[in-house]
Amino acid sequence: MDDNTLLEAYEPFDFYETETEEGCSALIYEPIDNEDYALITDVDGTMPIDLEQEIIFAAYTADGAFAWSVSFENSLQFLELLNKHPKNDNLIDIVKNYRDNSDYY
């Protein structure tokens, strides 16, 4: 799979590629109305290489402090969760609710 396919899968949910402080690439979600943000990486803290790889969704506060994280078996599982909710719902809240109320991966 090429990077474009991975990026295209996340683009409808307002994720884009960014460079982390460690010099690696990751997917970032930054809601406009909230300064908190989230990163999606593989288990090694780098950009996933395909949709079937295990991922970590990590939420951060506006000042960059780690808040919480949750693992997903793969991007397909994560994107399925997001597709169950209206696009205008806060994505970080959707994932936090999943983390708090599910027997997650």
N, C-alpha and C positions, 0 to 999 in steps of 0.2 A: 504494500500500500504506500502511496506517496503522501507527503505531508499535506498536500492540498485537500485530499479526501478527508483527513482527520479535521483539518481546519474548517472545511465546508460543513461537516457534521455539527460542529459547535457554533458556527457563525449565527444561526437563527436565534441562539440563546445569548447573543452579545458577548461571546468569548473571543479573544484574539490572542495572538502569540506575543509574549513579552520576554525580556531577559531578566532573570532573577539576580539577587545580590551575589550569588555564587558564580555568576557568569554562564549559567545554564538557561535554556529556554523552557517555558512553561505556558500553559493557557491561563489567562487571567479574565476575571469577571469583575467589573467595577460599575455598580449601579449608579446612575446619575444622581439620585436623590439621597444617597447614603455614602458616606466616605469609607465604610467597611468594604473589603474586597475579598475575593477568593481565588486560589490557585488550584489548577489541576495538574498533577504530575504523575509519573509512574512511581513505583516503590523506591526508586533510587533518587527521587527528587528532580528528575529531568522530564522533558517533554515526552509524552507517550508516542510510540512509533506507529501504533495502529489502534483500531477500535476494539480489538479483542484483548488488549493488555490490561492487567489490573491497574486501577487508578486510585489516587488519593485526592479527595476534595478537602482542602484546608482553608478555613476562614481566618481572616485577620482583621484587627481593628484598624481604624483610620491612621493610627500612628505606627502601623506595621507590626504590632504585637500579635503573636499567634493566639487564636481564641479556641479553636477546636478543629477536629478533622474526622473524616469518615472514609472508609475504603469501599470501593465498588469492584465487583468481580471484573467488570470491563466497562468501556464507554457506552456500549449498547444498553447495559442495565441502567446506567446513569441517565442517558438520554431518554429512555423509556419512562423513567420517573418524571422527568421534566415535561414530557409530552402529555402526561396525565393532568397537568395543571394549566390554567390560562396563562398566556405569556406575560400578562401584567402583574401576576403574583410575584412577590419578592423571591427570587431564586435561592438566595441564601436561607431564607426562612423555610422554604420547601425542603431543602436538604437537611436543615437542622431538625425540622419536625420528623423527617424520615429517620434521622439518627436517634432521636429521643424516643420514638415510638415503634421502632422496627427491630427485628432480629436481623441486623444487617450483616453483610459479608465480612 
